[in-house]
């Protein structure tokens, strides 16, 4: 398996993936025009120098070289909210006391905020069900941290991910039905789709700015706030292993948890090493006893990652096989980055 940057030629393959992705994945709408724009943004973001106050989009795809089929995606957006507003709810507490009647009351509030403006978002993590084995999900999730560490100047210090929120048996959001629906008069999936295709300006236009008191919502809406969708829980656990935490921020549509971590404290980034290729051989001895590593070629314009058994993976110089060198498009003297896979 190989991971590389997405290209405009991947349009049809990505549309097919979108067709089987769950409806809550708003970063992967099954819409040709949206994908065309996104792939162009990816190309533009890679081609230009990083700039402050500008949103950049990066998308990596997992390809099965046996049939040249794209089977998974993993994305990143840097400078979130710089191009179009990015909203979320932040839970806070309000305490009021009346000494005259000796009553103290605590209320929970949802505040509409732009706290993540300028930060880096992880998104578009999707893997075809039949490939969810042999560490492919881990490879796909952690490749984003390799990319960030290879090109740190392109990313903010704060990294976050919106986890899909809990939906009922009809794939409707109890949170949206009892809050957003009241103001937008749109079903959950339509509002979600509009946001993914046209952006969230309509939220700024129509959503009231005053805080929402949770005590005014029904219990079924309150219970799903900060709760991940059953299918998104594995992705959340992968990120929690990296040091990501939930700090009371939730998605405005389905109230899914937003988890975050300082980029320098992400475990994968802390454990990466770099080395130069000393030699290339037809095979490397004792490969079965060597650790399986994620290996990147550190080449932005033709970025590639593979998994490979690397002997002496913490050394400054390494030997790799001719097959791996071809997959990575590297040669003797090339610098690579490595990260050991978890068992």
Secondary structure, 3 states (H helix, E strand, C coil): CEEEECCHHHHHHHHHHHHHCCCCCHHHCCCHHHHHHHHHHHHHHHHCCCCCCCCEEEEEEEEECCCCEEEEEEEEEECCCCCCCCCEEEEEEEEEEECCCCEEEEEEEEEEECCCCCCEEEEEEEECHHHCCCCHHHHHHHHHHHHHHHCHHHCCCEEEEECCECCCCCCCCHHHHHCHHHHHCCCHHHHHHHHHHHCCHHHHHHCCCCCEEHHHCCHHHHCCCCCECCCCHHHHHHHHHCCCEEEEEECCCCCCEEEEEEHHHCHHHHCCEEEEEEEEECCCCCHHHCEEEEEECCCHHHCEEEEEEECCCCCCEEEEEHHHHHHHCCCCCCEEEEEECCC
